[in-house]
């Protein structure tokens, strides 16, 4: 059977070697934001080091935690839009990776209420992310069920104190995936899989402005005519 691929925005078909999504922010976008108010001193110091160095310092955060010893965890800067003010606020957060996406934990140290950044993304899920020196646009979504459990276990690997935080609060601590706002590639499959691949791509899209979708044989030298649909992909589809 002939193999086909579904290509969304061909120029973004090949992800960078590290597998992270490539959508870059315009220069200065994150600079317009400000640190969230009422952050603990250690988070303010960490975020300032991250920002002033352009991400060369602060990406890997080392700290000694009582009863846990020394922990080194990866950190990103998440910029959300204030649900009341409309201003942009920066929050330093530890993160994990899953496929081509990042994920963060809305723990607030086990406080009874959700952190401000999480309440912001519930009102507006479009965010900006800086990981090291890389900046990108993303869309936040709260996980549930098996996906949440799987990512929660991964989070405990890079920041074990999350387990302690969950014991301190009655709320289920949210696990939030940050999916790229850029379009991506649906890996090639057989003709019998074609409809399933197409359905999966559409499930990751939302109506907005038209984008190009092409169906073509793998390794084809000549691309077929473009099918234009009023869709915008919300996040990439992982290669199998």
C-alpha positions, 0 to 999 in steps of 0.5 A, spaced: 500 500 500 502 507 498 504 511 504 502 518 505 504 524 509 499 530 511 503 536 511 501 542 515 505 548 513 511 545 509 516 549 512 516 547 519 516 540 517 522 538 520 523 539 527 530 542 530 534 536 533 532 537 540 525 535 538 522 542 541 518 546 537 521 552 533 516 558 533 520 564 535 517 570 539 518 577 535 524 580 539 522 584 545 516 581 546 517 578 553 521 584 555 514 588 555 512 583 560 514 584 568 515 579 574 508 577 577 507 580 584 508 577 590 513 572 588 517 569 593 524 572 594 528 566 591 523 566 585 524 573 584 532 572 584 532 566 579 527 570 574 532 576 574 538 572 573 534 568 567 532 575 564 538 579 565 542 573 562 538 572 556 537 565 558 544 563 559 544 563 566 538 560 570 535 555 566 538 549 570 536 551 577 540 548 583 537 548 590 538 544 597 531 542 599 530 540 607 530 532 607 531 532 600 538 534 599 540 538 593 536 538 587 537 541 580 531 542 576 530 545 569 526 552 569 523 556 564 519 563 564 512 563 563 508 569 561 501 569 561 496 575 560 493 577 567 485 575 567 483 582 570 489 587 568 490 584 561 498 586 563 503 580 561 506 577 567 512 572 568 513 566 572 519 562 573 517 555 573 520 548 573 518 544 567 518 537 564 518 535 556 513 530 553 514 529 545 515 536 542 511 540 548 513 542 555 509 541 561 509 545 568 505 544 575 501 548 578 503 547 585 504 553 589 507 549 594 501 545 596 497 552 597 489 551 598 488 555 592 491 555 585 497 559 583 495 566 579 499 564 573 494 558 572 488 562 573 490 566 568 491 561 563 484 558 564 482 565 562 487 566 556 491 559 554 495 563 549 502 564 553 509 566 551 515 561 554 522 562 554 526 555 555 534 557 556 535 562 550 529 560 546 523 564 546 516 561 543 509 562 543 504 556 546 497 554 548 496 552 555 492 546 556 490 542 563 491 535 562 486 529 565 486 522 566 492 517 564 495 523 561 496 527 567 498 521 571 503 519 566 506 527 566 505 527 574 510 521 575 515 525 570 514 531 574 516 527 581 523 525 577 525 532 576 522 535 582 520 530 588 517 535 593 511 536 588 509 529 592 509 533 599 505 539 596 500 534 594 499 531 601 498 539 603 492 540 599 486 537 598 485 540 591 488 536 585 494 539 583 494 541 575 499 539 570 499 543 564 502 542 557 504 548 553 503 546 546 507 550 540 502 555 537 506 553 530 504 548 525 507 541 524 507 535 521 503 528 521 508 523 520 507 518 514 502 512 515 499 507 510 493 509 506 489 505 510 491 510 516 490 516 512 483 518 514 485 517 522 491 521 521 487 527 517 482 526 523 487 527 528 490 533 525 483 536 525 482 535 532 488 539 534 486 545 530 481 550 531 477 555 526 481 561 524 485 563 518 486 559 512 492 554 512 495 549 507 494 542 508 497 537 503 497 530 502 503 527 498 506 520 498 512 519 502 519 522 498 515 525 493 519 529 488 512 533 486 507 535 491 500 535 489 495 541 489 494 544 496 488 543 499 486 550 503 482 549 509 480 555 514 484 551 520 489 553 525 493 548 528 494 548 536 500 544 537 504 539 533 503 532 532 508 527 534 512 523 530 510 515 531 
